Amino acid sequence: MIIPSNIGIALFAYNRPSHLRRVLIALEDYKIDKIHIFIDGPQNNKDIACQNEIMFMLKTNKQIKFRIYKSKKNKGLSKSLENGMKIMSNKFSSFIILEDDCIPRKQFFNFMIKSLKTYENNIRIQAICGYQLPELHSKKSKTLKSICLKNFMSWGWATWSKKYKIYLKNRLSVKKINSPIINKIKKMKTNRRNIWTLNFIKYSISKNNFFIFPNKSQVKNIGFDGSGVNSSYTFKFNTFYTLSNNYRIDKDIKIDLRKSKVQTQVMLKRIDLFY
């Protein structure tokens, strides 16, 4: 698959070589040959052993050319992601983000590339998200469509560097936001320093910005097996995949209020599984 030179692909890994390998197999199958990979520093001997395996995996891979950014110190999930995204925004005009538990499906990259081109100049669109909840996932449609929803999901996503830099410049100036999802996260007993999306969500709400999603999930999340830093064990995010015959990426898209309401309800119900 040919990825335009102005679009970068970033992959974040830490201490799950078996999960990462499944993501790399998918990338190899789709002929993705250039990846920027970010690895946060280890916290203990187990992490060191896992990262040694990851480095061996990367250095012996003959199909993908990796630019490896490996931290000596442990920054934590949030800072590691934000540091990597800042680097990507300085190198490319737009970038695609994957983590080691998000396996892109066959049409993921085409959907991202088409959407990035279509919505680049739409100031209301903050990012493109590749995953879709089972409750909104179209099982029978043979067309891969774009829909506009209210809430952000970071399981395989993309944005434009210009928009991301505007967010970085203004994120700390956002005042109190009245959002049921934000309010519930704040009430949870979790380390909010590891939730980088909190400021991103607040900023998007303050600007009344939205997100493009596929009507059929283009990402398989394999992280809900109890192995992740911030995730639990569940099958509630699984989706059945069907290949689409064609695309419909509508330029003059409007937010789908009904589906956004469903999305919010589902996310509120399962928010403890996210964080």
HELIX and SHEET records of a PDB file:
HELIX    1   1 PRO A   17  ASP A   29  1                                  13    
HELIX    2   2 ASN A   45  LYS A   59  1                                  15    
HELIX    3   3 LEU A   77  LYS A   91  1                                  15    
HELIX    4   4 PHE A  108  THR A  118  1                                  11    
HELIX    5   5 SER A  161  ASN A  170  1                                  10    
HELIX    6   6 ARG A  171  SER A  173  5                                   3    
HELIX    7   7 PRO A  180  LYS A  187  1                                   8    
HELIX    8   8 ARG A  192  ASN A  194  5                                   3    
HELIX    9   9 THR A  197  SER A  206  1                                  10    
HELIX   10  10 LEU A  257  LYS A  269  1                                  13    
HELIX   11  11 ILE A  271  PHE A  274  1                                   4    
SHEET    1   A 9 LYS A  65  LYS A  70  0                                        
SHEET    2   A 9 LYS A  34  ILE A  39  1                                        
SHEET    3   A 9 ILE A   7  ALA A  13  1                                        
SHEET    4   A 9 SER A  94  GLU A  99  1                                        
SHEET    5   A 9 TRP A 157  TRP A 160 -1                                        
SHEET    6   A 9 ILE A 125  CYS A 129 -1                                        
SHEET    7   A 9 PHE A 210  PRO A 214  1                                        
SHEET    8   A 9 THR A 143  LEU A 149 -1                                        
SHEET    9   A 9 ASN A 246  ARG A 248  1                                        
SHEET    1   B 2 CYS A 102  PRO A 104  0                                        
SHEET    2   B 2 VAL A 219  ASN A 221 -1                                        
END                                                                             
